[in-house]
Every structure is written in C-alpha cells, then in structure tokens.
Amino acid sequence: MGIDPVRGYEYLTRARHTLLAWIRPLVATRYAAEFPIGLRTIRTILVHMAGAEWIYNRRLRGETVPPPEERPYTSLYEEDFEPLERFWLQQAEETHQTLAAIRDWDQPVDYVGVGGDGQRYRQQTTAAGIAAQLLFHEVHHRAQVMAMLRQLGVAAENLDFSTLMFETTPADSARKGG
C-alpha cells in the first residue's frame, strides 16, 4: 500500500498550522534572525518551502515554471511574516486541488529546471515522485525551523504524523499490555 498524497498533504497542512502559530507571535527581528543551520533564517526557510510547493504545483499540472524574478513569492524573502502566511494559505488550497485532481500517480513528469548554480538540468519522475518530494521536502525544512524556534525559547514540539493524524481513544483499562 502506498502513501495517499492527499492525506499526506492534509498532515502537512495540520502540522504547518501549528508551526505557523508558533511563529506568528515572533517579532520581525526574530523572524529574520540568523542561525548556523539550514537556510539561515526562519523567513528564508518558510519562503523556500512555500515557493517550492508553488513550483511543484506547476510541475504536477505540466505548466512551465517561470524564472525566479517572475514567481509570486519572490518578494516574500524581504517581507514580514503576515504576507507569507496569506500566500501559503492560498497556496494550500491550490495544492490540495492539484493533488485531488490527479488520477494517475504513475504518469511521467519530465521537466528542465535550473539549479542554484545556474546549471540547467533535466528531471524525470512521476506525479507520485513530485508528490513525495512535496511532502518530504517540507518535513525536512520544518525540522530546521523547529530547531531555530527552540533556540528562541519557543516550545516547538511534536508534529509527528501519528499525533496529528491517527485516531486516538482511551484504551480499555481491562486489557493490560495490549
């Protein structure tokens, strides 16, 4: 049995909701403070995460991804938290619709991208491969943001899939060790 990308994305949005709630009260200087890990600031990582999701949407729909200066999230690298949160909330609706519309997860996805070094590269995968990248990419960077938040004294704890997505009820006290 494979991962259901729509359910996986539901988990991401639940975890993201909590993560953003931890970030929302930060003053702008803490949102943009530099750390010796990841992409250096909470802001840069969050914009990178939201931007990558925006790109994955386009790739899943077979659209061309414009150059960085033409992408709608580029200005968010210089802005406060609120515009990023608004952008990402709208993006989440679009991502959910994109994922829900896919019927063939094995359909090929083939594109040419440009790396951070300016080098063009060709990538070949499937819709399921892009969905997996979308899911796991955010988890990777979310862990970096949580580490930064902890250094700022925010109790950023436990966004585990089982905590947010499993149905949990009290166990029958008559059965011990089960």
C-alpha positions as CSV (number, residue, x, y, z in Angstrom):
1,M,0.0,0.0,0.0
2,G,1.4,3.4,-1.0
3,I,1.1,6.8,0.6
4,D,-2.0,8.7,-0.2
5,P,-0.6,12.1,-1.3
6,V,-3.9,13.9,-0.5
7,R,-3.9,12.5,3.1
8,G,-0.1,13.2,3.3
9,Y,-0.8,16.8,2.3
10,E,-3.6,17.1,4.9
11,Y,-1.0,16.1,7.5
12,L,1.4,18.8,6.2
13,T,-1.2,21.5,6.5
14,R,-2.2,20.4,10.0
15,A,1.5,20.5,11.1
16,R,2.1,23.7,9.2
17,H,-0.9,25.3,11.0
18,T,0.8,24.6,14.3
19,L,4.2,25.7,13.1
20,L,2.9,29.0,11.8
21,A,1.1,29.5,15.2
22,W,4.4,29.2,16.9
23,I,6.0,31.7,14.5
24,R,3.2,34.3,14.4
25,P,4.0,36.0,17.7
26,L,7.7,36.4,16.9
27,V,8.9,40.0,16.4
28,A,10.3,40.7,13.0
29,T,13.9,40.6,14.2
30,R,13.4,37.1,15.4
31,Y,11.6,36.0,12.3
32,A,14.7,37.2,10.3
33,A,17.4,36.3,12.9
34,E,20.3,34.2,11.5
35,F,21.2,30.7,12.7
36,P,24.1,28.5,11.8
37,I,21.8,25.8,10.2
38,G,19.7,25.3,7.1
39,L,19.0,28.4,5.0
40,R,19.9,30.6,8.0
41,T,16.6,32.3,8.9
42,I,13.1,31.2,9.7
43,R,11.8,33.6,7.0
44,T,14.1,32.2,4.3
45,I,13.2,28.6,5.0
46,L,9.5,29.3,5.1
47,V,9.5,31.2,1.8
48,H,11.6,28.5,0.3
49,M,9.1,25.9,1.5
50,A,6.1,27.8,0.2
51,G,7.9,28.6,-3.1
52,A,8.9,25.0,-3.7
53,E,5.3,24.0,-3.1
54,W,4.2,26.6,-5.7
55,I,6.7,25.1,-8.2
56,Y,5.6,21.5,-7.5
57,N,2.1,22.5,-8.3
58,R,3.1,23.8,-11.7
59,R,5.1,20.7,-12.4
60,L,2.2,18.4,-11.4
61,R,0.0,20.4,-13.8
62,G,2.5,20.3,-16.6
63,E,3.0,24.1,-16.6
64,T,6.2,26.0,-17.2
65,V,7.9,27.4,-14.1
66,P,8.9,31.0,-14.8
67,P,12.3,32.4,-13.8
68,P,12.7,33.3,-10.1
69,E,12.1,37.0,-10.6
70,E,8.7,36.3,-12.1
71,R,7.5,34.0,-9.3
72,P,4.8,35.5,-7.0
73,Y,6.6,34.6,-3.7
74,T,10.0,36.2,-4.5
75,S,9.2,39.4,-2.7
76,L,8.4,37.5,0.5
77,Y,12.1,37.0,1.1
78,E,12.2,40.7,2.2
79,E,8.8,41.0,3.9
80,D,7.4,40.3,7.4
81,F,5.5,37.1,8.3
82,E,1.9,38.1,7.5
83,P,2.2,38.2,3.7
84,L,4.0,34.8,3.7
85,E,1.2,33.3,5.8
86,R,-1.5,34.7,3.5
87,F,0.3,33.5,0.4
88,W,0.8,30.0,1.9
89,L,-2.9,29.7,2.9
90,Q,-4.0,30.4,-0.7
91,Q,-1.3,28.1,-2.0
92,A,-2.5,25.3,0.3
93,E,-6.0,25.4,-1.3
94,E,-4.4,25.2,-4.8
95,T,-2.1,22.4,-3.8
96,H,-5.0,20.4,-2.3
97,Q,-7.0,20.8,-5.6
98,T,-4.0,19.8,-7.7
99,L,-3.3,16.7,-5.7
100,A,-7.0,15.7,-5.5
101,A,-7.3,16.0,-9.3
102,I,-4.6,13.5,-10.1
103,R,-5.9,10.1,-11.2
104,D,-2.7,8.5,-12.5
105,W,0.1,8.8,-10.0
106,D,2.4,6.9,-12.3
107,Q,2.1,9.5,-15.1
108,P,5.5,10.7,-16.2
109,V,6.7,14.2,-15.2
110,D,9.6,15.4,-17.2
111,Y,11.0,19.0,-17.0
112,V,14.0,21.1,-17.3
113,G,15.0,23.2,-14.3
114,V,17.8,25.5,-13.3
115,G,19.9,24.7,-10.2
116,G,21.2,27.1,-7.7
117,D,24.5,27.3,-9.7
118,G,22.6,28.4,-12.8
119,Q,23.1,25.0,-14.5
120,R,20.2,23.6,-16.4
121,Y,19.2,20.1,-15.6
122,R,16.6,17.6,-16.8
123,Q,14.5,15.7,-14.3
124,Q,12.3,12.7,-14.9
125,T,10.0,11.3,-12.4
126,T,6.3,10.6,-11.9
127,A,3.4,12.5,-10.4
128,A,3.9,10.3,-7.3
129,G,7.6,11.3,-7.2
130,I,6.7,15.0,-7.2
131,A,4.1,14.5,-4.5
132,A,6.6,12.6,-2.4
133,Q,9.1,15.4,-2.8
134,L,6.5,18.0,-1.9
135,L,5.7,16.1,1.3
136,F,9.2,15.2,2.4
137,H,10.8,18.5,1.4
138,E,8.6,20.4,3.9
139,V,9.2,17.9,6.7
140,H,12.9,18.3,6.2
141,H,12.8,22.1,6.4
142,R,10.2,22.2,9.1
143,A,12.6,20.4,11.4
144,Q,15.2,23.1,10.8
145,V,12.6,25.8,11.7
146,M,11.6,23.9,14.8
147,A,15.3,23.8,15.9
148,M,15.5,27.5,15.4
149,L,12.3,28.1,17.4
150,R,13.6,26.1,20.3
151,Q,16.8,28.3,20.3
152,L,14.5,31.3,20.6
153,G,12.7,29.7,23.6
154,V,9.6,28.5,21.7
155,A,8.3,25.1,22.9
156,A,8.1,23.7,19.3
157,E,7.4,20.1,20.0
158,N,5.8,17.0,18.4
159,L,4.3,17.5,14.9
160,D,4.5,13.7,14.3
161,F,2.2,12.2,11.8
162,S,0.7,9.7,14.4
163,T,0.0,12.5,16.8
164,L,-1.9,14.7,14.2
165,M,-3.5,12.0,12.0
166,F,-4.1,8.8,13.9
167,E,-7.5,8.3,15.7
168,T,-6.7,8.0,19.3
169,T,-9.1,6.9,22.0
170,P,-8.6,5.7,25.6
171,A,-7.6,2.1,25.8
172,D,-9.7,-0.5,27.5
173,S,-8.3,-0.5,31.0
174,A,-9.2,-4.1,31.4
175,R,-6.6,-5.2,28.9
176,K,-3.1,-4.7,30.2
177,G,-0.1,-4.6,27.9
178,G,-2.2,-4.6,24.7
